[in-house]
């Protein structure tokens, strides 16, 4: 649940929890970039608007892309309910999009959080969890056909569309 944060005479800032899902072969930039951005956001103004934590299926250490070893803070079972759920991409999404445990967790948590985010091929997991119904979606340009295959009823961004992102 969002928690208001008082701030030096200005309007209160609502503190939100951010859960970042980790799995073997997750792309490092796809989880570490958002982790860093959410973690430092507001610090120049002496604010701390996000409580960011990582989760994996059993809380087990994962091996990210290129061998980076990461130990998440929570398991799916022990993780508090987040306000924001982020599913990063990477080659591991191809396995996770077929994992009943991952899909159940993402579907259960994703339907109750305030914001649901994916980075790159994390959209494949969201699609397989049934969370993109009626929404436009996109992913890495080389994975657009995969997204269309697992979400044929969902409109996908064209490969040549103009998009602006910041990482």
C-alpha positions as CSV (number, residue, x, y, z in Angstrom):
1,X,0.0,0.0,0.0
2,X,1.4,3.4,-0.9
3,X,2.7,5.4,2.1
4,X,2.6,9.2,2.2
5,X,6.1,10.8,2.8
6,X,6.2,14.3,4.4
7,X,8.5,16.7,2.6
8,X,9.8,20.1,3.8
9,X,6.6,22.0,3.5
10,X,5.8,20.6,0.0
11,X,3.0,18.2,-0.8
12,X,3.5,14.7,0.6
13,X,5.0,12.1,-1.7
14,X,3.5,8.7,-1.8
15,X,6.0,5.9,-1.2
16,X,5.5,2.9,-3.4
17,X,7.0,-0.6,-3.3
18,X,8.6,-1.9,-6.4
19,X,9.1,-5.7,-6.9
20,X,11.6,-6.6,-9.7
21,X,11.3,-10.3,-10.8
22,X,14.5,-12.1,-11.3
23,X,15.2,-15.4,-13.0
24,X,18.1,-17.2,-14.7
25,X,19.3,-15.6,-17.9
26,X,17.6,-12.3,-17.1
27,X,19.3,-9.4,-18.9
28,X,21.3,-7.4,-16.4
29,X,20.5,-3.9,-17.8
30,X,16.8,-4.8,-17.9
31,X,16.6,-5.3,-14.1
32,X,19.6,-3.3,-12.8
33,X,18.8,-0.1,-14.7
34,X,15.2,0.1,-13.3
35,X,16.5,-0.9,-9.9
36,X,19.0,1.9,-9.9
37,X,16.5,4.5,-11.3
38,X,13.8,3.6,-8.7
39,X,16.3,3.5,-5.9
40,X,17.9,6.9,-6.4
41,X,14.8,8.7,-7.6
42,X,14.1,11.8,-5.5
43,X,17.3,11.7,-3.5
44,X,18.4,15.2,-4.6
45,X,15.2,16.5,-3.0
46,X,15.8,14.3,0.1
47,X,12.9,12.0,-0.9
48,X,12.8,8.3,-0.9
49,X,9.6,7.5,-2.9
50,X,10.3,3.9,-3.7
51,X,11.1,0.8,-1.7
52,X,12.7,-1.4,-4.3
53,X,13.3,-5.2,-3.9
54,X,14.0,-8.2,-5.9
55,X,12.1,-11.5,-6.0
56,X,12.7,-14.9,-7.5
57,X,10.7,-18.1,-7.4
58,X,12.2,-19.6,-4.2
59,X,14.4,-16.6,-3.2
60,X,17.2,-18.6,-4.8
61,X,20.3,-17.0,-6.2
62,X,20.0,-16.5,-10.0
63,X,22.6,-16.4,-12.7
64,X,21.8,-13.4,-14.9
65,X,23.0,-13.0,-18.5
66,X,26.8,-13.2,-18.9
67,X,27.2,-14.9,-15.5
68,X,26.3,-12.2,-13.0
69,X,25.2,-13.9,-9.7
70,X,22.4,-12.1,-7.8
71,X,20.6,-13.1,-4.6
72,X,17.1,-11.7,-4.5
73,X,15.7,-10.4,-1.3
74,X,12.4,-12.3,-1.4
75,X,10.8,-15.5,-2.8
76,X,7.5,-15.4,-4.5
77,X,5.9,-16.6,-1.3
78,X,7.7,-14.2,1.1
79,X,7.5,-11.0,-1.1
80,X,5.2,-8.3,0.2
81,X,2.5,-7.2,-2.2
82,X,4.0,-4.5,-4.4
83,X,2.5,-1.3,-5.7
84,X,4.6,-1.7,-8.9
85,X,5.6,-5.0,-10.5
86,X,8.4,-5.1,-13.0
87,X,9.2,-8.1,-15.2
88,X,12.6,-7.6,-17.0
89,X,13.6,-9.3,-20.3
90,X,16.4,-11.6,-21.4
91,X,16.8,-15.0,-22.9
92,X,15.4,-16.5,-19.7
93,X,11.9,-15.1,-20.5
94,X,11.5,-17.9,-23.1
95,X,11.7,-20.5,-20.3
96,X,9.7,-18.3,-17.8
97,X,6.8,-17.7,-20.2
98,X,6.2,-21.5,-19.9
99,X,6.6,-21.8,-16.2
100,X,3.3,-22.3,-14.3
101,X,4.9,-20.9,-11.1
102,X,6.1,-17.7,-12.7
103,X,2.9,-17.2,-14.7
104,X,0.7,-17.7,-11.6
105,X,2.8,-15.3,-9.5
106,X,2.9,-12.6,-12.2
107,X,-0.8,-13.0,-12.9
108,X,-1.8,-12.9,-9.2
109,X,0.5,-9.9,-8.3
110,X,0.0,-8.1,-11.6
111,X,-3.7,-7.9,-11.3
112,X,-3.5,-6.3,-7.9
113,X,-0.6,-3.8,-8.3
114,X,-1.0,-0.2,-9.2
115,X,1.4,-0.3,-12.0
116,X,2.6,-3.3,-14.1
117,X,5.8,-2.8,-16.1
118,X,7.9,-4.9,-18.4
119,X,11.2,-4.3,-20.0
120,X,12.0,-5.7,-23.4
121,X,11.0,-9.4,-23.7
122,X,9.4,-9.3,-20.2
123,X,6.3,-8.5,-22.3
124,X,6.3,-12.2,-23.3
125,X,5.8,-13.2,-19.7
126,X,3.0,-10.7,-19.2
127,X,1.3,-11.9,-22.4
128,X,1.5,-15.5,-21.3
129,X,0.1,-14.6,-17.9
130,X,-2.9,-13.0,-19.6
131,X,-2.1,-9.5,-18.5
132,X,-2.0,-7.8,-21.9
133,X,-5.5,-8.5,-22.9
134,X,-7.0,-5.5,-24.6
135,X,-3.7,-3.6,-24.4
136,X,-1.2,-2.6,-27.0
137,X,2.2,-4.0,-26.3
138,X,5.7,-4.0,-27.7
139,X,9.0,-5.7,-27.0
140,X,12.5,-5.9,-28.5
141,X,12.1,-5.7,-32.3
142,X,13.6,-9.2,-32.7
143,X,11.0,-10.7,-30.4
144,X,7.9,-9.0,-32.0
145,X,7.0,-12.2,-33.9
146,X,7.2,-14.2,-30.6
147,X,4.9,-11.7,-28.9
148,X,2.4,-11.9,-31.8
149,X,2.5,-15.7,-31.5
150,X,1.7,-15.8,-27.8
151,X,-0.7,-12.9,-27.9
152,X,-2.4,-13.0,-31.3
153,X,-5.4,-11.0,-30.2
154,X,-3.4,-8.2,-28.8
155,X,-2.2,-5.3,-31.0
156,X,1.6,-5.2,-31.2
157,X,3.6,-2.2,-32.1
158,X,5.0,-2.3,-35.6
159,X,8.7,-2.9,-35.9
160,X,9.2,0.5,-37.6
161,X,7.2,2.6,-35.2
162,X,8.9,5.5,-33.5
163,X,9.4,5.0,-29.8
164,X,11.3,7.0,-27.2
165,X,12.7,5.4,-24.1
166,X,15.2,6.3,-21.5
167,X,17.4,3.9,-19.6
